Amino acid sequence: MANILLSGPTVEPITLAEAKAHLRVDASGEDSLIQSLIMALRSSRSHGAINATPGRPHACSSCRSVRSSR
């Protein structure tokens, strides 16, 4: 069974505040870099490059499962 992506994620996987807390960053000097890394993560996940569970789209995606005709 294959998944067809109907629409990509509409929100980032984590917020800037969550990422900064995880990274233990207090200052705002790196905010744009951290935000761009979050966006890169979302983009690569929606294209299947990084996926915690192979074959499963990001939780905020819309997809349809299609059965193979083999």
C-alpha positions as CSV (number, residue, x, y, z in Angstrom):
1,M,0.0,0.0,0.0
2,A,1.4,3.4,-1.0
3,N,0.6,6.8,0.5
4,I,-0.1,9.7,-1.8
5,L,0.5,13.1,-0.3
6,L,-2.5,15.3,-0.9
7,S,-1.3,18.4,1.0
8,G,1.9,19.1,3.0
9,P,2.1,20.1,6.6
10,T,0.4,23.4,7.4
11,V,2.4,24.0,10.6
12,E,6.0,23.5,11.6
13,P,6.8,20.3,13.5
14,I,7.9,22.3,16.6
15,T,7.8,25.9,17.6
16,L,10.8,28.2,17.8
17,A,10.4,28.3,21.6
18,E,10.4,24.5,21.8
19,A,13.5,24.3,19.7
20,K,15.3,27.0,21.7
21,A,14.4,25.2,25.0
22,H,15.7,21.9,23.6
23,L,18.9,23.6,22.4
24,R,19.2,25.6,25.7
25,V,19.4,28.9,23.7
26,D,18.3,32.0,25.7
27,A,19.3,34.8,23.4
28,S,17.5,35.8,20.2
29,G,20.5,36.2,18.0
30,E,20.1,32.7,16.5
31,D,16.4,32.8,16.0
32,S,16.5,33.1,12.3
33,L,18.9,30.2,12.0
34,I,16.9,28.0,14.3
35,Q,13.7,28.9,12.4
36,S,15.3,28.1,9.1
37,L,16.4,24.7,10.4
38,I,12.9,24.0,11.6
39,M,11.5,24.8,8.2
40,A,14.2,22.6,6.5
41,L,13.2,19.7,8.8
42,R,9.5,20.1,7.8
43,S,10.3,20.4,4.1
44,S,12.6,17.4,4.1
45,R,10.1,15.3,6.0
46,S,7.3,16.1,3.6
47,H,9.5,14.9,0.8
48,G,10.4,11.7,2.6
49,A,14.1,12.5,3.2
50,I,13.8,12.4,7.0
51,N,11.0,10.3,8.5
52,A,10.9,8.9,12.0
53,T,8.6,6.1,10.7
54,P,9.4,5.2,7.1
55,G,6.4,5.3,4.8
56,R,4.4,7.5,7.1
57,P,3.9,11.2,6.4
58,H,4.3,14.0,8.9
59,A,1.3,14.1,11.3
60,C,0.1,17.4,9.9
61,S,-0.1,16.2,6.3
62,S,-3.1,15.0,4.4
63,C,-2.6,11.8,2.5
64,R,-4.5,8.9,0.9
65,S,-3.5,5.2,1.0
66,V,-3.7,3.4,-2.3
67,R,-3.5,-0.4,-2.6
68,S,-1.2,-1.8,-5.3
69,S,-2.9,-3.8,-8.1
70,R,-0.3,-6.6,-8.1
